[in-house]
Amino acid sequence: MPHYEPWSEERARAVVDEFAHLEGPLMPMLHAVQETFGHVPDAIVPMLAEKLNVSRAEVHGVVTFYHDFRHEPAGRHVLKLCRAEACQAAGGDALAEHAEHRLGCKLGETTADGRVTVEPIYCLGLCATAPSAMLDGKIVARLTERRLDALIVEAQS
């Protein structure tokens, strides 16, 4: 269960500085910021632009292009449901609808109690064992409604 720090400009600068020595550090910086704060706050964009001597638009473009970067902190658990073609063909649409109904929120949202964020992911690389999902980094293949219910119960506990 992730524990995120509250936003702090000082802490953000320290996180960013850890990656300043890398060539092409923007992606590692963004991932580290999200791991630290649970999302990529808008306030980090000008900080990164200045640090990397690029425009704010360039940083914003990267943040908005990649679906894994969140604009709001995630819930305590993150359930990712594969939405790629192989998983859709194997029943992924019905499973996504089931998860939305069980959790009371849509894909890309967090439950009202803040316990679970359910997100679409576009391919976990398990096409031969579709449909698939991932709960807090643990991959589950051959997902069924029953297995999905078990993941939801685990995430809600």
Stockholm file with secondary structure:
# STOCKHOLM 1.0

chainA/1-157         MPHYEPWSEERARAVVDEFAHLEGPLMPMLHAVQETFGHVPDAIVPMLAEKLNVSRAEVHGVVTFYHDFRHEPAGRHVLKLCRAEACQAAGGDALAEHAEHRLGCKLGETTADGRVTVEPIYCLGLCATAPSAMLDGKIVARLTERRLDALIVEAQS
#=GR chainA/1-157 SS CCCCCCCCHHHHHHHHHTTTTSSSCHHHHHHHHHHHHSSCCTTHHHHHHHHHTCCHHHHHHHHHHSTTCCSSCCCSEEEEEECSHHHIIIIIHHHHHHHHHHHTSCTTEECTTSSEEEEEESCCSCGGGCSCEEETTEEECSCCHHHHHHHHHHHHC
#=GC SS_cons         CCCCCCCCHHHHHHHHHTTTTSSSCHHHHHHHHHHHHSSCCTTHHHHHHHHHTCCHHHHHHHHHHSTTCCSSCCCSEEEEEECSHHHIIIIIHHHHHHHHHHHTSCTTEECTTSSEEEEEESCCSCGGGCSCEEETTEEECSCCHHHHHHHHHHHHC
//
